[in-house]
Amino acid sequence: MKTAHLSGSLRANVGKKDAAALRNAGLVPCVLYGQGEQTHFSVKRTAIDKIVFSPEVFQVALDIEGKKAIGIIRELQQHPIKDIIQHVDFYELDQNKEVRVKLPVRITGSSRGVMAGGKLMTVFRQLECIGLPGALPDAITLDITKLRIGQSIRVNTIEIPGVQFLDPANAVVVSVKMARGAVKGADAADEEDEDEEA
């Protein structure tokens, strides 16, 4: 998993008035928990925006006035109308303890079924996983090259060493459906020709 770096300042006071003052100053109140005592701190809004409003999932290397920790964003609060982050909860990682995260699904390759006119359907944009921090990839990358019309990739067919998937094992992650104009059997015929040539 990719690592982002973030510097923070300890909060002298914890309360609604203090949090409002921080937000007015362009800062976001945060808390780090998970290993020992909680640490209340604040970070620049511009810095946290780059991490939150990104398609990537990051481990965050925190430096809070000299206290260093690796965390992941566990929960965040946003303004009900504006896309302004109000508060962020960081969960501190222990490299020897498993952690639950949602990782993005990325598709690679050109599906036989899609080239024959089928329609690619991505059912899951993210998958919930559990594993040691060092085993978790940046994303779940699925090669759809061999998928023909009517075929799919299910959760239980995805294998990543050290990673366990928490979504239903039989759930379809991506599939190729029949679409108007698709040539039924054309992609299968291509494969048969290749088999004969081999």
C-alpha atoms as one frame of an Amber mdcrd trajectory, in Angstrom:
protein
   0.000   0.000   0.000   1.283   3.462  -0.882   2.414   5.776   1.906   1.539
   9.459   2.215   3.289  11.804   4.644   1.447  14.211   6.911   2.655  16.600
   9.610   0.414  17.646  12.472   0.353  19.822  15.575  -0.870  18.735  18.988
  -4.119  20.312  20.132  -3.883  22.274  23.362  -7.635  22.008  23.963 -10.247
  19.514  22.812 -13.754  20.864  22.386 -16.254  22.363  19.951 -14.934  25.933
  20.282 -11.354  24.822  19.716 -12.365  22.660  16.735 -14.312  25.565  15.179
 -11.312  27.882  15.603  -9.038  25.337  13.921 -11.404  24.974  10.964 -11.615
  28.759  10.566  -7.804  28.790  10.416  -7.743  26.238   7.567  -6.915  23.299
   9.821  -8.692  19.969  10.373  -9.026  18.429  13.852  -7.851  14.793  13.975
  -7.406  11.947  16.413  -5.014   9.004  16.320  -6.048   5.857  18.195  -5.546
   2.105  18.192  -2.243   1.600  20.032  -2.230   3.050  23.544  -3.509   6.541
  24.339  -5.370   8.706  21.854  -3.521  11.658  20.339  -5.515  14.748  19.391
  -3.914  16.919  16.742  -4.624  19.077  13.698  -3.354  19.127  10.110  -3.569
  21.598   7.233  -6.774  21.150   5.236  -4.902  21.409   1.925  -2.621  18.519
   2.967  -5.397  16.165   4.104  -7.516  16.992   1.016  -4.809  15.536  -1.251
  -5.051  12.214   0.611  -8.823  12.021   1.078  -9.877  13.180  -2.405  -7.663
  10.658  -4.182  -8.643   7.313  -5.743  -5.651   5.749  -3.966  -5.738   4.144
  -0.517  -2.829   5.264   1.617  -0.983   4.342   4.740  -0.264   7.712   6.311
   3.117   8.370   7.933   2.242  10.876  10.652   4.667  13.230  12.339   2.882
  14.932  15.236   5.450  17.277  16.759   8.055  14.513  16.793   5.724  11.602
  17.545   5.872   9.321  14.511   3.213   6.738  13.664   1.751   4.932  10.663
  -2.014   5.085  10.375  -4.930   4.720   7.999  -8.035   6.861   7.797 -10.768
   4.968   9.612 -13.492   7.601   9.588 -13.993  11.176   8.465 -16.691  13.775
   8.849 -17.559  16.198   6.067 -19.625  19.360   6.005 -23.247  18.403   5.151
 -23.377  20.840   2.209 -19.790  21.668   1.218 -17.062  19.133   0.446 -15.059
  20.354   3.428 -13.498  17.824   5.788 -14.512  18.552   9.385 -12.717  15.804
  11.321 -10.543  12.738  10.642  -9.996   9.600  12.728  -6.708   7.794  12.100
  -6.219   4.193  13.214  -2.598   3.514  14.183  -1.171   0.426  12.485   0.913
  -2.292  14.079   2.941  -4.120  11.406   2.327  -7.390  13.291  -1.457  -7.025
  13.573  -3.980  -7.531  10.789  -6.090  -4.594   9.713  -9.344  -4.276   7.759
  -9.328  -1.958   4.751 -11.307  -1.336   1.581  -9.070  -1.517  -1.491  -9.989
  -0.219  -4.961 -10.615  -2.698  -7.799  -8.596  -2.034 -10.965  -9.236  -3.710
 -14.320  -6.487  -4.587 -16.800  -6.521  -6.263 -20.215  -9.009  -6.337 -23.080
 -11.791  -8.876 -22.631 -12.597 -11.288 -25.502 -16.266 -10.851 -24.717 -16.114
  -7.056 -24.848 -14.264  -7.173 -28.187 -17.092  -9.399 -29.476 -19.602  -6.705
 -28.483 -20.356  -7.680 -24.894 -20.702  -5.132 -22.086 -18.273  -5.016 -19.158
 -20.042  -4.701 -15.795 -17.999  -3.722 -12.725 -20.133  -4.609  -9.701 -17.585
  -3.819  -6.969 -15.439  -0.684  -7.089 -13.839  -1.677  -3.766 -13.344  -4.918
  -1.852 -13.080  -5.216   1.907  -9.930  -7.078   2.935  -7.986  -8.061   6.018
  -4.258  -8.644   6.245  -0.995  -7.458   7.749  -0.152  -3.892   6.650   2.890
  -5.099   4.707   0.828  -7.639   2.726  -1.876  -5.252   1.543  -1.484  -4.110
  -2.090  -2.258  -0.648  -3.494  -5.285  -2.108  -5.289  -6.970  -5.366  -6.324
  -5.868  -5.732  -9.962  -7.994  -8.058 -12.111  -6.977  -9.210 -15.596 -10.124
  -9.575 -17.705  -8.365 -10.706 -20.936  -9.864 -14.222 -20.901 -13.417 -13.193
 -19.967 -15.974 -14.134 -22.625 -19.634 -13.143 -22.829 -21.455 -14.628 -19.844
 -18.302 -15.085 -17.760 -17.323 -13.302 -14.553 -14.713 -12.994 -11.818 -15.999
 -13.781  -8.332 -14.489 -12.912  -4.953 -13.516 -16.538  -4.251 -11.399 -16.745
  -7.424  -9.141 -13.807  -6.452  -5.927 -14.831  -4.737  -3.475 -12.420  -3.108
  -0.934 -13.910  -0.668  -1.588 -12.803   2.908  -4.907 -11.132   2.070  -8.344
 -12.443   3.037 -11.490 -11.036   1.423 -14.471 -10.228   3.642 -17.092  -9.704
   0.929 -19.334 -12.730   0.084 -17.186 -15.436  -1.553 -19.645 -16.024  -4.414
 -20.197 -12.319  -5.172 -19.487 -11.238  -8.767 -16.851  -8.488  -8.918 -16.752
  -7.998 -12.699 -18.588  -9.693 -15.569 -19.197  -9.500 -19.318 -22.870  -9.398
 -20.292 -24.552  -9.891 -23.654 -25.304  -6.555 -25.321 -27.180  -5.534 -28.456
 -24.989  -6.099 -31.475 -22.840  -8.692 -29.713 -21.870 -11.695 -31.791 -22.784
 -14.616 -29.597 -20.095 -17.264 -29.676 -17.653 -15.155 -31.696 -15.217 -14.839
 -28.814 -15.473 -18.573 -28.099 -14.854 -19.361 -31.781 -11.671 -17.298 -31.731
 -10.413 -19.319 -28.805 -11.211 -22.609 -30.566  -9.208 -21.453 -33.614  -6.258
 -20.685 -31.371  -6.527 -24.126 -29.759  -6.491 -25.799 -33.173  -3.419 -23.846
 -34.257  -1.545 -24.696 -31.051
